Amino acid sequence: LQSNGCGPGFAEENTSSEEQAMIKIAGNSYLASPSLPDFCGCSPGWSSAFYGAECFDSEVHSYLKNLGKQKSSESQNIDAKKVELEQLLMMETKNYRKTIKFYQKLLQKERRSKGPETKSMLPKLRGQLQEMKSKVQFLELVKKYQMMYAEQWGVESYVLPAVIHNGKADTMDMAPMDESSLLLYYNTEKHQSNNQNGVRVLQAGTPLGLMAYLYSRNAFLEGYVQQFLYTFRYFCTQEEFLQFLLDRISSTLSSASLDPSTSLTKICNRSFYILQAWIEDCYSVDFATNTDLLGTLKEFISSKVASLNGYGERLLSLLEDASARKSGSADLCSGVDKCEEESEEGRKTLHSLCKKLSEDVSRKNFYWKLSKGMGPIAQYQRERLHTGSAVLPKPCCSSFTEESSVSLARADEVGPVLLTECSAQQLCWQLTLLQQEVFNKCHPVHFLNSRALGVKDKCVAVPKTVSAETVSLKVCNLFLSKCIQDQYLLQLLQNADSISTWVAAEIVTCHTTKRQVSLLSKFLLIAKCCYEQRNFATAMQILAGLENLIVRQLPAWKILPAKVAEIMEELKAVEVFLKSDSLCLMEGDRFKTLPTIPSAHVLAMHVQQLETGGFTMTNGAHKWTKLRNIAKVVSQVHAFQENPYTYAPDFKLQSYLRQRITRFKDADISALAADNCANFHQIPAEKHSRKIQDTLRRMKATFQ
């Protein structure tokens, strides 16, 4: 909290009052079995990596400080804070949900009757909803701040060398260390609301120093822990990081006393919290892909921790839950559930409650700034997109036959005809759901070190089939050589290429120019609908298919309606916008309420640009400022996954789309186009005959 005026001053105050109360409560139950709420989600989350110290401002701290006070003269009570905050959040969430339902009913009534009373009431109710939403969001932020129990076990910076010392087996032979040999800071200018001369900000550090800094005070609240979990593979392997934590636990577990003020107790407890945060946030990319790493952790917990500390049972349960979610694909965000189960049936998470309001209200105000408009077509699409039924789960209404699924033969028989019969909106929704299914399986770490996987700019095509054996990690590998890297990004990019190839193949296989014009128009409208719904991945995939060299030379482009042809320029402008800034989709608050799917390739290119240049300074210390910027960019992956699309799935249409995409994913577009005469500029028969006669006449004249 240093950057917003709650740095050293806040730390001293927190130590003297609030933290001491928390330490007494937690310290008394150190060796007892922990209760579930105390271990409900330890990972700081994407917002911590993105906002850093600014994630929790002074208003959040002040509000939490006043919670749980029976009288102004009494000190804070942690249990009272938890109870009061839960009650406030439950009450505000319940009122917010009721108001949303009333707003939706009023909105439907206004669409049917369009009465003046209803019209005048809607703006007022909308303003009240925005205020209620802000209050619920604020309470959620306070709850997240309050749940960070790990901060009570942080140590001061001068203790960090002792953190390394306590993990060494040969401590007698170890030379004394000071903080300056591990970490490098730079001083910021004096803050307006801070009486200090400035605050120290971490600039660089050795691998040991950066791992030791995880134990420093406010490392969780400042975002360092989450940023570290995203980027530590650049300077240490998963095995080295795990061994560092286990060494600290081994050296302090047996000697840690019930006195919570000792450094040994703090180091031991903070090690457990860091380990839990790592499992919660990165199980799918570190433990699920490395059985040796997972086995080492389970063996250590079972043999050395479970019998002494109740935390061991919790960690083993956490690993089992994460493994079950990974194998069953139940966790769409590739993380462990961080919240306790709510007993109240109507209790919902904040983003699901905000979605109804945001999709009815915010989406109406979302007009792409580069869009030139589409006349009646665009107006019709907007009216369809703004209906409340678009965002509420409902039984799918399929235009297909009553068969349970469309066979591949049936899909081939129908061909592209079904694409022209379905509306652009319907196809946009189902393609978005298909894209979301693939995107939700990725992790921010997947976008790191993509050069080592062979990911390059669009001028170099990604191989259609890439296996672990064929990928060479010798070139441009920024991770340590023994660091295991999950290659899911390649699957994500191959899926994108398959959709682009499918778009091009569907167009060049149309046997008439009229059908090509119809299909070109449909794909352009689908892409427009996608980017207006912030599904930039599918929009850019369609654009890539339309920009195929063979497709761009088709005669159908010349007779395409002008208003439809303008969409192509809009798509190119969107592409330029996405490439302009790595955080362009995180601007404002729209990404918090509206679902978003970024272009995987564009995001990978942004990360590659940040990875350009050296990671170490002349003294060998790793540049933490560089790693922090990389963590901030990739954190948006989890941010977008928190707010999913809620379109009604049409499984039959999705099955048809999957089969068509699978059929053409490896197609040779030039070969397909060569078999179709509609892909060539046709010369009229009379004009062609006249040219032959003129040529023969000239040749005859040369022989005379």
N, C-alpha and C positions, 0 to 999 in steps of 0.2 A: 504493500500500500504506500510505497514511498513516493511514487510519482504523483499522487493526488493529495499530498499533504498529510498523510497519515503514516509517515515513516518512523523515524526514531522516537518521536513523541508518542505515537500510538503504541509502539513496542514497550516503552517503559510503563505506560499506564496499564497496558494489558497484563504485564507481568505482575504488577503490584496488586491487582484486584481480581479481575475476571479469570485470568489464567490460573491463579493460585487456587481458586474455588474449583475449577475444572480438574486440576491436578490432584487435589485431595480426593475428589470423588473417584477419578480413574485409578489413582494410586492404591486406594484401599481394595480394589477388585482386580489388581494386576494379575495375581496368580489364580484367580477364580475363573470359571467358565464365563465368557462374555455373553451378554444378552444380544439378541438379534439387532435391535435398533442401533446399538453402539457400533455395529459393523455394517450398517446399511449404506453401502456405496462410499468408497474411499477415493475413487478416481476423480480428479478435479474436473475432467471433461474438456471438450473442445473450446468452450468459452474462456477457460483459464489460459489455454495456449494462445488464443487469438487476442484477447484483451490484456493479458498479463496482469499487472498490478491494478489496472483500471477496471478490472472485472467487478471489484467491490469498492465502492466509493465511501466517502466519509458518512453519507446519509445512511447507508446500510449499517455501518458500525454504530452510529448513534441510535438508530432504531432498535437494534439488537441490545444495546446497552441498557435501554429503558424497559425492555421486556422483563417480566418476572419480578418487578419491584412492587411489594405490597405497600410500602411507604417510601417517601422520598429519601428518608434517612437510612433505609436498609440497603444492604449490598445485594448484588445480583444473585439469583438462585438459578442454577443451570436447569434443574428439572422444571422449575416454574416457567422458564423461558420456552422450553420445548412444548409444554402443555398449552401455554397461551398462544404460541405461534401456530400450532396445529389447529387450534380452535378458530383462530382468525382466518387462516387459509381455507379451512373447510367451509366456513360461513361465506366468505367472499366468493369462493369457487361455486358454491351452490347458488348464490344469487346471480352470479354471472351466467351460469348455465340456464337458469330460468329466464333471464332477460333475453338471451340469445333465442330461445324457443319463441318467446313473445314477438321478438323482432322478425323472425322468419314467418310467423303467421301473419303479421301485419304487412310484410312484404308481399306475400301471396295475395292478400286481400287487395292491396294497392294495384297489383297487376290485373286483377279481375275487374274491380269496380272503378279504380282510379278516382276515388273520391277526394275532395279537397281536404277533408279532415285528416285522412290517412296520410296524404302527402305532407301536410304540415307537421305531423307527429313523427314521421320517420327521421328527419334530420336531428331532432332533439334526442330521440332514442339512440340514434347512432352516436351522438356525442357522449351520452351516458355510457354506452358500451365501451367506447374507447377509454374513458376514465376508469371504468371497472377493470378492463383488461390490463391497464397500466398498473393498477393496484395489485392485481393477482400476480402479475409478473414480478413486481417488487417484492411481494411476500415470498414468492418462489426463490428469488435471489437471496433474501435474508435466510431462508431455510437452508439453502445450499451453503451459505457462509457459516451458519451455525453448526452444520453437520461436519465441518472439517476439524474433527477432533485431533487429527494428526499434528496440528500446529502446536498443541500443548507440549509435544515432545521435541520441539526444535531446540537447537543449541546456538549459542552465540558464535560469531565467526572465529574468535580466538580458540574455540574448542575444536574446530574442524581438524587440525592436525592430530588431535587425540582420537578422532573418529578413525583415522587411518591407522594410528598406533595400536588401537584396541583390537584391530583385526589381524595383526601380524602375529605369527606363531613365534618368531625369533625377536621378540621385543627388546631383549637385552643387547642385541647386536645392531639394532636399528639406530641410525643417526638421527638426531633431533631435527624436526621439521618446523618451519614457520609458515604462516599463511601465505606470505609473499612468494614462496617457492611453489605453491600449488595453484593460486588464483591471482588474476590480474583484474583490477577494478579501474574505473574512471569516475571522476566526480562530476555530478550534474550541477547546474546553476541553482542558486537559492530559489526555493519555491515561495510563492506569495504567502501561502498560509502556513509556512513552516519557519520556525525561528532558527533552525539550524543553518549552517553555512552551505550545506549541500548534502546530497546523499550519494552513496557509492553504488554504482551499477556494475554488475559483472561484465567484463569484456572478454576474457579468455581464461583458459585453465588447462592444466594437464589432465589426462584421463582420470587419474586418482583424485585430483582436486575437484573436477566436475562431479564425480560420483559422491565425494564427501560433501559437496555443497547441497546435496539433497537433504542433509540433516540440519541445515541452517534454519534459523527462525524465519518464518513467513515464506519458506520455499514453496509451499503449497499455494498460499494466497497470492503470491506474486506470479504464479504461472510457470515457475521454473520446473516443477516436477513433471507436469504434462508435456512441456516442451522437450525435456530430457527424454521422456519415454518415446517420443516421436523420432528423435534424432541421434540417440546414443550409438547407433550402429556405425556411425562414421568414425568413431574413435575407440570402440571396444566391441567385442562380440557378446552375444547373449550369454555364453558360458562364463565369460569374465565378469559380467555384471551380476549374474546370479551368485557366483562364488564370492564376490565382494559383499553382497548382502548376507549370505550364509556365514561368512567368516565373522561379521559383526554380531550376528545372533549367537554364534557358538561361543564367542569370547565374552559375551555379556549376560547370557541367559542364566547361567548357574550362579553368577555373583551379583546379579541385579537384586537389590533389596526392595522392601516395601516402601522405602523412602523415595518418593517420585522426584525429588530435587537432585538426585545424583546423576552424573553424566552417564553412568552405565545403564541406568533404567531408561533414560531418555533415548540413548542410542539403540537399545534393544527394542523398545516400543516403536520408535520411528522406523526401524528396519522392517518390522512387521507391516506397518502401514504402507511403506513404499512397495513392498512385495505384493500386497493386496492390490494396490493401484495398478501395478504392472499386469497382474493377472486379469483384472477387470477390463483393462483397456486394450491390451495387446496379446491376449491369449491366442487369437486366431493366427497371428503373424509370427509369433515366437515359440509358443509351446505346442500348438497343434501341428506345426510343421517340423518339429524337432523332438522326436520321442526320447532321445538321450537326455535332453534338457529337462523334459517333463519327469522322466524317471528319477533323475538326480534330486529334483525338488521334492517329489513324493517320498523318496527314501529318507531324505533329511528330516522332513516333517514327522514322518511316522516313527523314526528311531530316536530323535533328539528333542522334538518340540511337544508332541502330543501328550507325553506323559507328565510334562512340567507346566505347560501353559495351555489354557483353554483355547488360545488362538490357533493352535495346530489343527484342532477339529474343524474350526471354521474355514481354514485355508484348504483343507482336504475336501470339504463340502463344496467350496467355491470352485475348485478344480473339476470336481465331478459334474457340477452344474454347467460349467463352461464347456466341458467335453460333450455333454449331452446336447447342448444347444448347437455346437459346431457340427456334430454328426447328423443331427436331425434338421439342420438348417432352420431352426426355429427363431434364432436371433438374427434379424435382418440387418442389424447394425454391427455385427461381428464383435459384440462386446457382451460382458456379463451384465445381467439386470442389476441396476444400481439402486433400486428403490424397493422398500418393503411392500408387501401386498396390502392393498387397501381393503378394509373390511366392508366399507360402504359400497354398495353396488353401483351407485351413481357417480362415485368419485372418478374423475378422469384426469389425465395429464393436461398440462397447460396448453401444449401445442394442439392437442385434439379439440380443445374447447375453442381456441382462437381460430381454428380453421374455418368453422362455419361463418363466423363474422368476417374474417379476412377474405374468403372467397366470394361472399356476397357483396362486400363493401370495397375492399382494396382492389380486387380484380377489375371492378368497374372503372377504377381510376388508372388502370395500367394500360397505357397506350405507348407503344414503342416510339421513342422520340425520333427515330429515323424513318418511321413508316409514313408512306405517302397516301395511305388510304386505299380502300378497295371498293368504294362505292357501295352499291346494293349488296354485293357478295359479302363484304366485310361486315356490313351492318347486320346481315342475317346471321353470320357466324357469331357476332358478339351477343346478339339476343339469345342464341342457343347456349352460348357458353356461360351466360350469367344466370341461368335458371338454377334454383335451389336444388332441384333434383340431381344436378350434375355432381354435387359434392356429397350426397348422402348415400350410404350403402342401400342397395335395393336389389331385388332379383333381376338377373340379367334378362333382357328381352332380345332374343336373337332373331335375325332375319334368315337364319339357316333352316334347314329341314329339321325334323324331330330326332334325327340320329344323335347318338350320344357324343360322337366325335366325327370329324371330317377325315376320311382316309386320304392317304397321299394320292391315290388314283383319282379320288373325287376332287381334290385340290387342283390336280393337273387338268382335269376335265373342265372345271370352272374357269381356270386360267385368270387372266387379268380382268375379266368381265366383272367379277365381284368387287374389284377395287373401284371401278367406275360407278357401281350401283350404291355402295356404301358412302355415307357422307364423309366429308373431310374431318368433321368433328369426331365422328365415331371412330374412324381410323386413327386419329390423333390420340384419343384416349387410350385405345388398346395398345398402340405402339409405345405410349408413355408408360403404361403399366409393365410392358415387357422390358423396357429399358430400365425401369425402376428396380425390377427383380434382379437384374444383373448389377446395377450400380450399388444396391444395398449390401452386396456381398464384399465390396472392396473396403479397404482400410487406408487411412492417410499414409501409412508406411509404404503401401504398394506403389506410391508415386515417387518414392525416393530412388536415387541411383538407377534411373531407367535407361541411361546410356549403356550400362553393363548388360542390359537385356536386349540390346539392339534397337531400342526405340529411337527413331530419328524423325526429322521433319518430314512433311508429307511428300516431299520430292523423292524420298526413298521409301518404297513400299514395305510394310511389315509382312514378314513371311506368313503364308496361310496356315502352315502347321509348324509349330515350334515346340520342341520337347526340351526337357531339362538337359539332355545330353548334347543337344545341338547348340545351346546358348553358350557362347564363350564369355567367361567372366574375367579374362585376362586383360581386356582392353577397356579402358575408362571405368574400371571398377573403383568406386569411391568408398565402398564399405571395406572393412578388413577382410583379408582373404579367407579366413575361417568363419566368417559371418554368413549364416544361412539366410537367403533371401527368397521370399515367396514371390512367385511369378504370375500372380493373378492379373496384373496389369496387362500382360500379353493377351489373356483371354478377353479382357475388356476391349482392347483395341481390335482384336480379331473379330469380335462381335460387331463392332462399328464398321469395319471393312465389309463384312458380310451384308449388312443392311445397305451400304452404299452400292455394292455390286448388284444386289437384288433390285434396287431402284433402277439402275441402268439397264439391267437385263429385261425387266418388265416392259420398259419403253421400247427397246430395240426389237423385241419379239412381237410387237403389234404389227399386224399385216396390212393395216391401212393407215394413211396419214391422218384421217379423221380420228381414229382411235388413239393415235399417238398424241394428238393435240389434247384430247380428253384426258389422257393419263398424265401428260405433262402438267396440265392445269390442276389435276387432283393432287399430285405430289407437291406442287408449289403451295397449294392451299393448306395441305397437311403441315408442311414445314412452317408456314406462317402461323398456323394455329399452335404448333408446338412451341415456337419461341415466345408467343404471346402468353402461353401458360408456363413459361420459364423452363421448358424442356429443351435446353440448348443442345443436348447431346444428339437427339434424333433430328433436330433441325439441321445441324451441321452434317450429319450423316446423309441426309437427303440432298443437301447442297453438294456434297462430294460426289454423289451419284449423278446429279444433273450436270456437274462440271466435267464428267468423263469426256475425253476427247472425241469419242465416237458419238456420244449423245449430243454434244454441242454442235456438231456438224449436220444434224438432222434437218431436213427441209421443214419439219413441223414447226420449228421456232419462228419461221417467217410469217406463218398464218396464226400464231398464237395471239389471243386478244391482248391489247396493249396493257390493260389494267392488270391482267394476270402476269404478263411478262415483267411488270414492275416489281413483282415480289422477288424476282431473282436478284435485283439490285438491293432490295431490302435485306435479303439473306447475306449478301456479301458485306453489307454495312454492319450487320450483326457480328459477322465473323471478325471484321476489323475491330469492333468494340471489344469482343472477348479476348483478342490478342493484345489489346492496348495496355491492359493492367491485370496483374495476377489476382487482385482483390476487387475487380470491378463488380462482381456479383454479390459482394458483401457490403456494398455501400448502402447506407440508410438502414431502415428496419424492415424492408420488404421481404428479405430472405428469412426473417424470423416468423412471418405469418403465411407466406406463399411458398408452396413446394418448389424446389429447384433441382434440376439435374444438369451439372456442368458437362462440357465436352471433355472427355478423358484425355484426349490427345493434346488439346490446348493447355489443360492443366499440367500435364507432364512436361510440355515445352517450357512453361513458366518456371517449374521447379528446376529443370535443367539449366535455365538461365541463371537462377540463383546459385546453382551448384558450380557455375563457372568461376574459375579462380582458385587460389589456394585456400585450404582449410586451416592451415597452421601459420603461426607467426615465426619470426626469425629465431626466437628462443625455443621453438617446438611446441608452444602452447596452442591449443585449438581455439579458433575464433568463435566464441559463444554468440556474439552479435550476428554472425552469419547463420549459425545453426538456429538461432531464435527466429530469424526472418523466414527460414525454410519451414519451421514448425508452424508459424502463423499462417502461411499459405496453404499447407496441406490440411490444417485443422478444419478448413471449410468443408471437407468431405463429410466429417461427422456432423457438422452444422446442418448441411442439407439433408442428411439421412434422418435427422430428428423430426422433419416435417414432411411426411409422405403424402403422395396423391391419394385421394379417396374416391376415384372414379369407380363405377360399377363394372366389374370385369365381365366381359363377354368371352367365355372360354372357347366357344366354337370359332369365333372370329380370330382369337389369339392362336388357336391351333392351325387355322388356315394360314395365317401370316407366318407362323413358325415354319410350316412346311414349304411355303414358297421361298422363304429366305434360305432355308437349308438346301433347297433344290438348286438355287443359283449362286450360292456362296463361293463356289470355286469356278464359276463360269468364265469363259473367255468371251468378253463382250464383242471384240472384233469378229470372232468366228460366228457368234450369234447374229450380228448385224449383216454379215456377208450373205446369209441365207434369206434375207428379207429385202425385197425390192423396194419397200416403202422407205428404206433408209438411204436411198440414193436419189439425187436430183434427176427427175425424168425429163427427157427431151421430147416434145411433141412429135408424133409420127410424120406429119407433113413437113415440119421444119427439118427433121432428120433426113427425110427422103430428098429434100431440096439440097441439103448440104452434100449428099452423096453425088447427086447429078452435077453440081457445080465442080466438085473435085474431079469427076470423070471428064468433064468438058475441058478443064485446065490441063489435065494429063494428055488428052487427045490433041490439044493445041501444041503441046511441046514436041510431039512426034511429027507434026506436019512441016 
